[in-house]
């Protein structure tokens, strides 16, 4: 991955957030987006792009507020539940759609986690065993 990532503009990011494919010049950024340590938070932001407008519309439906608020809360909970239940598959599909081989995100995140775990183990050994 290059040190200079080409970030998409707001409209392209919205397109990407709703599942669209970005041009090839954004491939490195897509890989970064799916493998950085904040990848789960980024996924939550992309999920919110789909859920917030729906919940806003449901909040504006006619009827008592005591009925609309639970409807919106339940819709948001179900939406985020399914979004996070299939987070790995969603990210891998997003990467594949943008030109990366399937499994790339999982492999890179596992390698980064192994490196962090190794550092943590070295600190543990130095502190408690050494």
C-alpha positions as CSV (number, residue, x, y, z in Angstrom):
1,X,0.0,0.0,0.0
2,X,1.3,3.5,-0.8
3,X,1.9,6.1,1.8
4,X,-0.4,8.6,0.0
5,X,-3.9,7.3,-0.2
6,X,-6.3,8.9,-2.6
7,X,-9.5,9.5,-0.6
8,X,-12.8,9.7,-2.4
9,X,-14.8,12.9,-2.2
10,X,-18.1,13.1,-0.2
11,X,-20.3,12.0,-3.2
12,X,-18.0,9.1,-4.1
13,X,-17.8,8.1,-0.4
14,X,-21.6,8.1,-0.2
15,X,-21.7,5.9,-3.4
16,X,-19.2,3.6,-1.8
17,X,-21.1,3.6,1.5
18,X,-24.3,2.4,-0.2
19,X,-22.4,-0.4,-1.9
20,X,-21.1,1.2,-5.1
21,X,-17.7,0.4,-6.7
22,X,-15.0,3.1,-6.7
23,X,-12.6,3.7,-9.6
24,X,-9.3,1.9,-9.6
25,X,-7.4,4.9,-8.2
26,X,-9.1,4.4,-4.9
27,X,-8.2,0.7,-4.5
28,X,-5.5,1.4,-1.9
29,X,-7.9,3.6,0.1
30,X,-10.6,0.9,0.0
31,X,-8.0,-1.6,1.3
32,X,-7.0,0.8,4.1
33,X,-10.7,1.4,4.9
34,X,-11.3,-2.3,5.4
35,X,-8.1,-3.2,7.3
36,X,-7.2,-0.2,9.5
37,X,-7.7,-0.6,13.2
38,X,-10.9,1.5,13.0
39,X,-12.5,-0.7,10.3
40,X,-15.4,-1.6,12.6
41,X,-16.2,2.1,13.3
42,X,-16.0,2.8,9.6
43,X,-18.4,0.0,8.9
44,X,-20.8,1.5,11.4
45,X,-20.6,4.9,9.6
46,X,-21.3,3.2,6.3
47,X,-24.3,1.3,7.8
48,X,-25.6,4.6,9.3
49,X,-25.7,6.1,5.8
50,X,-28.4,3.6,5.0
51,X,-30.2,3.5,8.4
52,X,-30.4,7.1,9.4
53,X,-32.6,8.2,6.4
54,X,-34.9,5.3,6.9
55,X,-35.3,5.9,10.6
56,X,-35.8,9.6,9.9
57,X,-38.6,8.9,7.5
58,X,-40.3,6.5,10.0
59,X,-40.0,9.1,12.7
60,X,-41.9,11.5,10.5
61,X,-44.8,9.1,9.8
62,X,-48.2,10.2,11.2
63,X,-49.1,8.7,14.5
64,X,-48.4,9.1,18.2
65,X,-44.8,9.7,19.1
66,X,-45.0,6.9,21.6
67,X,-45.4,4.5,18.7
68,X,-43.0,6.1,16.3
69,X,-40.0,6.2,18.7
70,X,-40.1,2.5,19.5
71,X,-40.5,1.8,15.7
72,X,-37.4,3.8,14.9
73,X,-35.4,2.2,17.8
74,X,-36.4,-1.3,16.8
75,X,-35.6,-0.6,13.1
76,X,-32.1,0.8,14.1
77,X,-31.4,-2.1,16.4
78,X,-32.3,-4.7,13.8
79,X,-30.5,-2.8,11.0
80,X,-27.3,-2.6,13.1
81,X,-27.6,-6.1,14.3
82,X,-27.7,-7.6,10.8
83,X,-25.0,-5.1,9.6
84,X,-22.6,-6.3,12.3
85,X,-23.7,-10.0,12.2
86,X,-22.3,-10.1,8.6
87,X,-19.5,-7.6,9.0
88,X,-16.7,-9.9,7.8
89,X,-18.6,-11.0,4.7
90,X,-19.7,-7.5,3.9
91,X,-16.1,-6.2,4.1
92,X,-14.8,-9.1,2.0
93,X,-17.5,-8.5,-0.6
94,X,-16.7,-4.8,-0.7
95,X,-13.0,-5.5,-1.2
96,X,-13.7,-8.0,-4.0
97,X,-16.0,-5.5,-5.7
98,X,-13.2,-3.0,-5.6
99,X,-10.6,-5.3,-7.2
100,X,-9.0,-7.1,-4.2
101,X,-8.9,-10.9,-3.9
102,X,-11.4,-12.5,-1.5
103,X,-9.9,-13.0,1.9
104,X,-7.4,-10.1,1.6
105,X,-9.1,-8.0,4.4
106,X,-9.3,-10.9,6.8
107,X,-5.7,-11.9,6.2
108,X,-4.3,-8.4,6.6
109,X,-6.4,-7.7,9.8
110,X,-5.2,-11.1,11.2
111,X,-1.5,-10.2,10.5
112,X,-1.9,-6.8,12.2
113,X,-3.6,-8.4,15.2
114,X,-0.8,-11.0,15.4
115,X,1.8,-8.2,15.5
116,X,-0.1,-6.3,18.2
117,X,-0.5,-9.6,20.2
118,X,3.2,-10.2,19.8
119,X,4.0,-6.8,21.2
120,X,1.6,-7.2,24.1
121,X,3.1,-10.6,24.9
122,X,6.6,-9.1,24.9
123,X,5.5,-6.4,27.3
124,X,3.8,-9.0,29.5
125,X,6.9,-11.2,29.6
126,X,9.2,-8.2,30.3
127,X,6.9,-7.0,33.2
128,X,5.8,-10.3,34.9
129,X,8.3,-12.9,33.8
130,X,11.5,-11.1,33.2
